[in-house]
Amino acid sequence: MAEKDVNVVLEEIFMTENSHYETGREQGKEIAEKQNMEQGVALGVSKGFELAQEIGFYKGFIDILQEKMNSEMNSDSSNLLYTKRAVGVVSSLNTLLDDFCSSAHHLDLMDEDLTKRIEKIQNKFMQAMSLLKLDVSYSRSVADRF
């Protein structure tokens, strides 16, 4: 009988160790999930802010440029600085930006279409700057100053 008691005691010790291991494992998973969620939210806010700054830069610049282009084209000046192609590209870019901004409140950052839309805006901006012979580009270091 003494031998049975030793086996029972050893089994209880072994079961207690397993129980504590499982409890610790579950607590560790919960803490890791919480920390990952907090880090994920912080990263999402940061990336969203960066995207908003970039799109805001393009939109602000193009709004002013288009206003300037329109006023010069409406003047009596026969020496127009802007080609029809450049005007078309700027107008197209402004439409892309307006569409993007109007749908911004329900964007999914994991959506591949979103990435393509952003790249299309970036490329259209570079095309417009090239056609207008302007040396302007968006830089995160410029945005960090604000």
ABEGO torsion letter per residue (X at the ends): XAAAAAAAAAAAAAAAAAAAAAAAAAAAAAAAAAAAAAAAAAAAAAAAAAAAAAAAAAAAAAAAAAAAAAAAAABABABBABBAAAAAAAAAAAAAAAAAAAAAAABBAABAAAAAAAAAAAAAAAAAAAAAGBBBBBBAAAAAAX
